[in-house]
């Protein structure tokens, strides 16, 4: 009852949600592509702005007029009425012929923000269409900053790595709400279908304190498609040679001038059991998922509100082929429900004074079997974030507020022992963030929050970010800050149950804490009327305390204990992007990673971590956007595996049970897309070199024995795969 009252109270409190006092929007051409450099000016004044690389603009309200004039070379001007706090979609039409040449801008699909003080990269919907992108876990194939790898060879769970560290140190958010924490962490990336996503923002290093204290290496925020977007109805149908089929659909409806609603639907299934390496285990589990979202958007005057509801059901069936006698099987069933509400009110548009409250409630249930082991868990979460924001002048801005997070866990583990755990965690917090902006040349952002964790006590999270533009073509960023997170050993590591290893968890594990230091440099160099973007960055994460996952001490155990010594991650990356000629864009990137941790008193390289990554992507779009060709090459560095042990081979010689290192490998992907007026078809291939990790499962012939281990995975377990699909979208129900 206490949890129910808390959730109801939080929902009743959501009477306001923050919106910027500025008029914001995006400028599009006749084909729906964003226009870079369009001018947006208040009529009769010199106050205006230009659209950025995403085609977006933000303009302070002018009390002398409510009329905007939007212009761009070779397009007719557009004049419209804009209200305080409004988010506009403006379409310029009637391109004017200039010497028989149409001037148009091609949308940039992967951009680094030029205005944000944070080192943020935006992955647009167009970038997501360059690959099959079945879900969030597969959305980073063309991104040099984020790695995605399987966590084991039985469950199909994927985990991301940012700045050399696993996804548990990255704060995953949806619509700027912390999400996929605790029990949902191992499989959460699979719960967001690719066609649902409007964009993804990847922020490296220390980020805003407004969203919490948990980001140690950065944040990844997903924006879903919204009812107020241009797309009124759309569908994406996909099938692959792995016998995977899925359908995604979304629709938006305008109820009245103030209210709109939208639906997002997803259904997918894998119909065939594949065992290409003939080891008796499925290469990938069979996954069936059904996913539904309904959201409402309300905008009237200075008030804005949103209501979001979601339901999900998923099954995963892996392990040995079912025709075998007494097979080792993995069976995971997940049910999930989410509800969030956002409401906001702008009090003073002149100074950007606004207040907003976000509430979110989540229920997650997982029932799982790993051979003879069981892990069944339920998590209830309630979240509240209230933000007040104001500006004294264009140079000074303050954001402050309070937050509350509540988690209820009920976990049952049947492995070497029976472990039943029921725990409640609540964390109230307060925060403040000040921004100093000097003519957009120098931006200084300082944030501080104080929280109290019911298990770990009080702690403080300071963060500072600086952005300096000595010239328009050169941007420097520096950051330093702290992150904290409470360890959830069973919830976040239940994939380790796909082995015979015994889990040994030390009592009184401490809260994880780390400092993160970052420095980045971005240059925009004009070359023959085009722009070459060069960037270089270096980030260092230094742990003050960490829950060490030790698979070296004993090949038959996994030890979890508090850090006693050093643990750090160094990530250095260089990247170059350019539209070489019209329609042809190329990206080259290289990243070096050095991740070490102290295991049993010895500072060692962290296992199952690539030492480097190279990425090369090319994309060519023919004139008038008739065809598009995309190609990606990933060069993955080698690394080390957990310590092995000696066995006697068939010749009587002593040898290691498994190799303790893995070598570099390359993955090649390609896709071709044909565009029509309202729809497109696409076909592609993944892992074109058919590279797979040989013998990914240790002692695969005896899954119930003492040496079985399916967690020694460092490369792909499925080979060459082809797929075809169709996308269809209307911007108007009458189209």
Order of alpha helices (4+ residues) and beta strands (2+ residues): alpha-beta-beta-beta-beta-beta-beta-beta-beta-beta-alpha-beta-beta-beta-beta-beta-beta-beta-beta-beta-beta-beta-beta-beta-beta-beta-beta-beta-beta-beta-beta-alpha-beta-beta-beta-beta-beta-beta-beta-beta-beta-beta-beta-beta-beta-beta-beta-beta-beta
